Amino acid sequence: MFLRLVADSFGRRPRHKLLTGAALALGMAVATAALSVSLDVGDRLAKEFRSLGANLLVTPQADSLPLEIGGVDYRPVNAGAYLPEADLPKLKTIFWHNNIMGFSPILEVPIEAWSPASMSWITPAVAGKASLIGTWAQHNVEIPDGTTYLTGVVKTNPWWDVKGQWFGEDSRQCVVGMNLLKRIGARLGDDLNVSSGDHAKWVTLKVVGVLSSGGSEDESVLAPLSVAQELAGRPGRYRKLYVSALTKPEDAFAKRDPKSFTPAEYDRWFCTPYISSIAFQIQQELLGTDVQVIRRVAEGEGQILTRVRMLLWLVTGAALLAAALAVGASSAASVIERRTEIGLMKALGAGSGTVGFLLAAEQLLLAFVGGGAGYALGIILARLLGEEIFGAAPEPSLAVFFVIIALAAGVTILGSALPLRRASRYEPAPILRGE
Amino acid sequence: MADRRANNRVMFWRIIRRLLGANSGRLFVMLLALGAGAAVTAALLNLQVDAKQRLTIEFRSFGANFVVAPHDASELGTTATLPWDENVVKTIRAQAYQETPIVPFLYLVASAQKLSSPMLPLKGKQIQTVVVGTDLMNLHLVAGTKFPEVFGWEESDYENLKTECFLGERIAKQLGVIKGDQVVLLYENRAEQLGVLGIVSAGGAEDNQIFMELGTAQRLSWMNERVSLIQVSYPGTPKEIQAFWSKLASQLGNAEVRPIRQFTEGEAKIYNRISGLLTATVAIVLVLTGLCVMAAMTNVAMERKNDVGLMKAIGGSVRRVLRLFLAEAALLGLAGGMIGGATGIFLSIGLGKAVFGAAARPRLIVYPVTVALTVIVAILSAYPLRRLASIRPASVFRGEA
């Protein structure tokens, strides 16, 4: 009988139920879309922030002080320590190896460069003092687990703009900074003679690309790491390493000194991709190194990410609130309007409890159907939004589904509870008389 | 004739009053739904404009995005300098805002040594290092790093800063210097003794440098009124930044204006993503909220079948009945929009404070827009009553249909 009553109520007033259901579904769709985007957006934005490039710098522990002005190191060639290139694949074996988005080793050599093409029978070639940056452009790193990983400055310095193409790894090619190229009168496709600062060694490189970086690299020659090692007489060595890692913004917990942690806190810190814990893990893996956090990038990123995340949670909160109020109002209205029916039921001998139970069951049924439909709609919207903005859709999460269903049920019950309580006090007779 | 029309009007408003007052529960529910929608609309609209502007300011936590450097600072080993006087600052300031940080840098390679006691002759190792003369009070605005010691300084400390410096973490370690020590800097045949205000860790070249006031470095190097470069941190959307660059470049003839591409480009990309995300999310939330409120209101309106039936039975024309209900809806929308809109604006002020630490500026335009939107939603949601025109009064009263 109970089920029949519920079914009858749906069958008799299909349009009403449809509208209440639509309000519910739309409200829940807002909630779902906003929730899914907020849950997903942190990771996506963190990835976007990697367009700022590396946030960790690895240098030899025993290094002498670099005399660096505007990105150019004025130290004599042989000062300072070097690190072994062979250790680099270990970077992809740390606990957070999936968060390492790219790395590139750097070996700088002071050089003199001139282009035979700029020489004619009346003018001698213009030689330019510059520095040659040996690095990886796009290098396949063999990782101990048998896979290979493509990385290089393309990943760690994404704002570098190369006209032409990058040099091939282990080739005799180079990319020249645009200011240097202008200064020595060379052109794309020319050969470039490069000799180390003390003129002990020299190589001929083919200019395959022109770099514009907006920094000191515009005054340099970029060549494969092996060329720089040859010129410096340091086979298999590099000077510094830039690492770009996906991190979680540092909170108060992450800012504490790791030495003061209890074992449980230490585990938590180690297993969270804070920049400090990633730096710590790299330092453990690459022996004899100092891993510094490039604070300018890391701090700015953390601050902005936190703000944007808060902002989106706020929008989500507002959406949830509006959806809840509108849906609650809708279910309250549908109970208010059914006074006559309630009166009739009571006149036929139903207790207030039974009436309340019946109406609640109806509302719950509606909440489940509407909430489910709203969830589906919201997921579609979140997908569209994610694909439009980040080129990747957020994963539908089961947790969101349960939150939405619970919210729908809670809101409808709350919305109908107040009018129901009032309805339970009605005397059936005046209602039926239409007073 | 005029009399009858006046009578009609009185009757019209009277009916509306009755319609609104007849059921306080329903009135409350409708106002709640409309008000909630309006509040969220107003809050989000207000916050959205503000958030984007705030975001461009937030991006300045990365520090400077422009470098003004001499044209020929190119050949390795040579350091050209720029004049640093009122004129340069004025030229840059004219393109920027009053509070835009413009910070000079003068780089020198000097020898540094720890001074263990003023009585003893200098001993301990001399280390070649990069000395940076700058504006210590404003350095953190362009360096993008929170130099913790810098924050505590007051304007009144300014005079003292001339004999103080602070050291990067690594140079401090090499010199064996801690806060409160004295260091001596040697440049050619001149020396300068400075107190150590603090040690900083920035994770970049700064860790190997010694920072001091520009005047001190100029005195040390005898380069009065000269700087190596000037850093500017200009806030704005990618478009505004581009415009600033081209204007400044054309005005500074003797210097080159370089955007720090790492930040200008990265920021532009991130800004576009975030503002797109915000706009899209807000738009979806607003549209769905509007639809949701409309569905809820339509549901309520459809319950008015009896009223429509009654009015038709006593001779109301379909048009007039419809007009009554639309007027009621518009009134409700107006009230809901006004209450909700005001609530929403207050809400956004609080929310702005929570997110950005500064209250969102209420934009007056948001209020009428919100009220208008709410009225439209309310009228649209009453519109399905038109379908009730086909109702035959008798069947309503018999309890059919």
Interface residues (C-beta under 8 A of the other chain):
Chain A: R15 H16 L19 T20 A22 A23 L26 G27 A29 V30 A33 A34 V37 V41 L45 E48 F49 S51 L52 G53 L57 L65 P66 L67 E68 I69 G70 G71 V72 Y74 P110 G128 K129 A130 S131 N157 P158 W159 W160 D161 N179 L180 R183 S213 G214 G215 E219 Q292 V293 I294 R295 R296 V297 A298 E299 G300 Q303 I304 R307 V308 M310 L311 L312 L314 V315 A318 A319 L321 A322 A323 L325 A326 V327 G328 A329 S330 A332 A333 S334 I336 E337 L381 L385 E388 I389 F390 P419 R422
Chain B: N23 G25 R26 V29 M30 L32 A33 G35 A36 G37 A39 V40 A43 L44 L47 A51 R54 L55 E58 F59 S61 F62 G63 A69 A73 S74 E75 L76 G77 T79 Y107 V109 I127 Q128 T129 V130 A143 G144 T145 K146 R170 I171 Q174 S201 A202 G203 G204 A205 D207 N208 S228 L229 R258 P259 I260 R261 Q262 F263 T264 E265 G266 E267 K269 I270 R273 I274 G276 L277 L278 A280 T281 V282 I284 V285 L288 T289 L291 C292 V293 A295 A296 T298 N299 V300 M302 E303 L347 L351 A354 V355 F356
